Amino acid sequence: MESPAKIANPSAPEKVPEPAVLFDKRGSVAWVMLNRPRQFNAYNIAMRDGLYEALWAVHHDPEITAMVLTGAGPAFSTGGDLREFGQAPSPVIARWVRFRRDVWGLMRALPIPTIAAVHGFTVGGGLEMLLLCDLAIAAADTRICLPETGTGMIPGVAGTQTASRRLGLGWALDLCITGRWIDAAEALYIGLVAEVVPAAMLERRALALAQELGRVPRQVAAIVKTAVWEGLELPMAGALELERRLAQRLTAAPSGGGGSRTRKGRFFPHAASGGGK
């Protein structure tokens, strides 16, 4: 059905909605921006699909050596858009969609350094996106919480697992259970973010950090990430054996190896998977 504006003025062009995710390449750095500023970058279906497409492009572009995830407007992200919860025709279809578009698995598995550059409200699924990145920097105005328990839920974008691995058991339980707010200074103190900068400097600092981390060849960065992340799931002896095998793989590889072929199965286990909160 045509819009009232189109009926009133047939020659008027249809207004094209803004994409929910913006993707740009700044040299070898992928710049991925959540782009629903009037909704404080609440995560909806359009954002899920746009983020999946952007992350897929990052994964398969051998020229990209680091990624920054940030948000437009006054907030990084306030998590899931509650207006779109429960709209799947059935739980079976909802699970199928999450499998086909495993956004969070894909973000976690990128074979390059990933940086969350956050500001303003970084809440719920927004904070969980931060935790899925390798490190984060925050603007001084950042306000953070995991509010799900206050609504009878738990963090559902891997937050219960990524928080404990990033922060340790005590701080993870504190944030996940209480849902209390913390500011950028406390986020730095507990190790949630690596650096706090004035809001006006956030973009410039994030890009500089990504360029610095991106000097490491993709193959090396990918193997380091595998050693660290998968080592967390193993006893010390098994983790050291994993480290030894991965080091041997680098020694045997051609010098300066990079590119997207590195351990493709391990870093992207579901070739056509995806999901949302």
C-alpha positions in Angstrom: 0.0 0.0 0.0 1.4 3.4 -0.9 2.2 5.9 1.8 -0.1 9.0 2.3 2.7 11.2 1.3 3.1 9.3 -2.0 -0.6 9.5 -2.7 -0.7 13.2 -2.0 2.3 13.8 -4.2 2.8 11.0 -6.7 6.0 12.5 -8.0 7.6 12.6 -4.6 10.5 10.1 -4.2 10.0 7.3 -1.6 12.1 8.0 1.5 14.8 5.4 1.8 15.3 4.3 5.4 18.7 4.8 6.9 20.7 1.5 7.2 20.7 0.2 10.7 24.5 -0.5 10.4 27.1 1.5 8.5 30.2 -0.2 7.2 33.3 1.7 6.0 37.0 0.8 5.4 39.5 3.3 6.7 42.6 1.9 5.2 43.0 -1.6 6.6 40.6 -0.9 9.5 36.9 -1.9 9.2 34.7 0.7 10.8 31.3 -0.7 11.8 28.8 1.7 13.3 25.4 0.9 14.8 23.0 3.4 13.3 19.7 3.8 15.1 20.6 6.9 17.0 17.0 8.0 17.8 16.4 4.6 19.4 19.8 4.7 21.2 21.0 2.0 18.9 18.5 -0.6 20.2 19.2 -3.9 18.5 16.4 -4.9 16.1 16.0 -7.3 13.2 17.4 -4.7 10.7 20.4 -4.2 12.9 20.9 -7.9 13.2 20.9 -8.4 9.5 23.1 -5.4 8.8 25.6 -6.4 11.4 25.8 -9.9 10.1 26.5 -8.7 6.6 29.2 -6.3 7.8 30.9 -8.9 9.9 30.7 -11.4 7.0 32.4 -8.8 4.8 35.1 -8.2 7.5 35.8 -11.9 7.9 36.3 -12.5 4.2 38.3 -9.4 3.3 42.0 -10.2 3.6 42.9 -6.5 3.4 41.2 -5.8 6.7 43.5 -6.3 9.7 41.4 -4.8 12.6 37.8 -3.7 13.3 36.2 -1.0 15.4 32.6 -1.4 16.5 31.0 1.9 17.6 27.6 3.6 17.7 26.0 6.7 16.2 24.3 9.3 18.3 24.2 9.7 22.1 24.6 6.0 23.0 26.7 3.0 21.9 23.7 0.6 22.3 20.9 0.0 24.8 20.6 -3.7 23.8 17.6 -5.5 22.4 14.6 -3.5 21.0 11.8 -4.8 23.2 9.2 -3.9 20.6 10.5 -6.7 18.4 10.8 -9.4 21.0 8.6 -12.4 20.5 7.7 -11.6 16.9 8.9 -14.9 15.4 6.0 -17.1 14.2 7.3 -19.9 16.5 10.2 -20.9 18.8 11.4 -23.3 16.1 11.6 -20.5 13.5 13.3 -18.2 16.1 16.0 -20.9 16.7 16.4 -21.5 13.0 17.0 -17.7 12.4 19.5 -17.6 15.2 21.4 -20.5 13.7 21.4 -19.0 10.2 22.5 -15.6 11.4 24.8 -16.3 14.4 25.9 -12.6 14.7 27.5 -13.1 18.1 29.4 -16.3 17.1 30.7 -14.5 14.0 31.8 -11.4 15.9 33.6 -13.6 18.5 35.3 -15.6 15.8 36.7 -12.9 13.6 40.4 -13.6 12.9 41.5 -10.0 13.5 41.7 -7.7 16.6 38.3 -6.2 17.4 37.8 -3.0 19.4 34.5 -1.7 20.9 34.6 2.1 21.1 31.7 2.9 23.4 30.1 6.0 24.8 26.9 7.0 26.5 24.5 4.2 27.4 26.2 0.8 26.9 23.5 -1.4 28.3 22.4 -5.0 28.2 23.1 -6.5 24.7 25.2 -3.3 24.0 27.5 -4.3 26.9 27.5 -7.9 25.7 28.6 -6.7 22.2 31.5 -5.0 24.0 32.4 -8.2 25.7 32.5 -10.1 22.5 35.2 -7.8 21.2 38.8 -8.4 22.1 39.2 -5.1 23.9 37.3 -1.9 24.5 37.9 1.8 25.0 35.3 4.1 26.5 34.4 7.8 26.4 34.3 9.4 29.8 30.5 9.8 29.6 29.9 6.0 29.3 27.3 4.5 31.5 27.2 0.7 31.7 24.9 -2.0 33.2 23.4 -5.4 32.6 19.7 -4.8 33.6 18.2 -8.2 32.5 17.6 -9.6 36.0 15.4 -6.6 36.8 13.0 -7.9 34.1 13.1 -11.5 35.2 15.7 -12.5 32.5 19.4 -13.1 32.3 22.0 -11.6 29.9 21.3 -13.6 26.7 24.1 -12.5 24.3 26.8 -14.6 26.0 27.2 -12.0 28.7 27.2 -14.5 31.6 30.2 -16.3 30.0 32.1 -13.4 28.4 31.9 -11.3 31.6 33.4 -14.0 33.8 36.2 -14.5 31.3 37.0 -10.8 31.0 36.4 -9.7 34.6 36.7 -12.8 36.8 34.0 -14.5 38.8 33.3 -11.8 41.4 32.9 -8.8 39.1 30.9 -10.9 36.6 28.4 -12.0 39.3 28.2 -8.5 40.7 27.2 -7.0 37.3 25.0 -9.9 36.1 23.0 -10.3 39.3 22.7 -6.7 40.6 22.2 -4.9 37.3 23.8 -1.9 38.9 25.2 1.0 36.9 28.9 1.7 36.6 30.7 4.6 35.0 33.7 4.6 32.7 36.1 5.0 35.6 34.9 1.9 37.3 34.8 0.0 34.0 38.5 0.8 33.7 39.2 -0.2 37.3 37.6 -3.7 36.9 39.2 -4.3 33.5 36.1 -4.0 31.4 37.7 -1.4 29.2 41.4 -0.8 28.5 41.3 3.0 28.3 39.0 6.0 29.0 39.2 9.1 26.8 37.3 12.3 26.4 34.2 11.8 24.2 35.6 14.1 21.5 38.7 11.9 21.2 37.0 8.5 21.1 36.9 8.0 17.3 40.5 9.2 16.8 41.9 7.1 19.6 39.9 4.0 18.5 41.2 4.3 14.9 44.8 4.8 16.1 44.6 1.7 18.3 43.1 -0.4 15.5 45.9 0.7 13.2 48.4 -0.2 15.8 46.9 -3.7 16.4 46.4 -4.2 12.7 50.1 -4.2 12.0 50.1 -7.8 13.1 49.5 -10.1 10.1 46.0 -11.7 10.1 47.4 -15.2 10.4 49.4 -14.3 13.5 46.5 -12.4 15.1 44.1 -15.3 14.3 46.3 -17.9 15.9 46.9 -15.7 19.0 43.2 -15.3 19.4 42.7 -19.1 19.1 45.4 -19.8 21.7 43.9 -17.3 24.2 40.2 -18.0 23.8 40.4 -21.8 23.4 43.0 -22.1 26.0 40.5 -20.7 28.5 38.4 -23.9 28.0 41.3 -26.3 28.7 43.3 -27.4 31.7 46.8 -25.9 31.8 48.5 -28.9 30.3 46.0 -29.0 27.4 46.3 -25.2 26.9 50.1 -25.4 26.7 49.8 -28.2 24.2 47.4 -26.1 22.1 49.9 -23.2 22.3 52.8 -25.4 21.1 50.8 -26.7 18.1 49.7 -23.3 17.1 53.3 -22.0 17.4 54.5 -24.8 15.2 51.9 -23.9 12.6 53.3 -20.4 12.4 56.8 -21.6 12.2 55.9 -23.9 9.3 53.9 -21.2 7.4 55.4 -18.9 4.8 56.8 -15.7 6.3 54.5 -12.8 6.8 51.5 -15.1 6.3 48.1 -13.4 6.4 44.9 -13.6 4.5 41.6 -15.1 5.3 42.5 -18.8 4.7 44.0 -19.2 8.2 42.1 -21.8 10.1 38.9 -20.9 8.4 37.0 -23.8 9.9 38.0 -22.9 13.5 37.3 -19.2 13.2 34.1 -19.4 11.3 32.5 -22.8 12.3 29.0 -22.1 10.9 29.4 -20.9 7.4 25.9 -19.6 7.1 24.9 -19.1 10.7 23.5 -16.2 12.6 21.3 -15.0 15.3 20.1 -12.3 17.6 19.1 -11.7 21.0 
